[in-house]
Amino acid sequence: MIKRLTKHGNSLALVIDRPVLDLLEIDDQTPLSITTDGKCLIIAPVKDEKKQKAFREAVAEGRRKYGKMLKRLADK
């Protein structure tokens, strides 16, 4: 996909198509991190620490509950 910047007042704006926004679960309230590696512009949703912590806890619980069983299945 090739895009061009559009004039927005004294600035330039990048318009992101709806399918991309939906795929990344981004809306007008999503905080975005904008970084660069010196050659590319990288725009990513800011990671929600609460969600990441809850996910890590769920994975740990799953391992605690089912880890031995899954290991036995994998070894067969």
N, C-alpha and C positions, 0 to 999 in steps of 0.2 A: 504494500500500500504506500503510495507516495502522496504526501500532503504538502500544502503550502501554508505559511503563516498568514493570518489575516490581520489587518489593521484594527486596533481596538483602542480608540483615543490616541494617546501618545505612545502606546505599547503595541506589541504584536501578540497575537493569540494563536494557539494551536487548537483546532476543533477536532475532538475525538468522536468518532462515529458511535452511535448507540450500541451496535453489536459488541464492540470492543469494551465499552463501559459495562455492559451487562456481563460479559465474560469475566471481567476482573472485579465485578461487584462494586463498581465505583459510581457514586452519584455526586450531586453538587455539594454535599456535606462531608464527603470523604477527605480527610487530610492526606495530602500527597507529599512524598519526599522527592525532591528534584536534585540530582547529583550529576556529575560528569566524570568520565575517565580521561578527559582531555581531548577526546575525539568524538564521543557520543554523549547525547543527553539521555539520562536515565530517569524516568518518571515512574514511581511505584507507590501504591497505597502504603500509608504508615501502618506498621504491624500493631495490632491491638494486643497489648501485653496480657490483658485479662483472658482473652480467647486463647492465646498461646499457652498460658499457665494451665488453663482448664484442659486443653488438649494434652499437654505433657502429663498432667495428673491422670487423665483417662487412660493414656497409653500405659503408664506405670501400673495402674489398677488392673488393666487387662493382662499385663505381663505377670503380675502377682497371682491373679486368679487362674490364668490359662497357660502360663509359660511352660510348665512341665509337660502338659498334655500336647501342646503344639510342638515342642521339641521331640517328643516320642513319635508324633505323626510324621515329622520331617525326616526322622531317622529311618523310617520304614521304607 
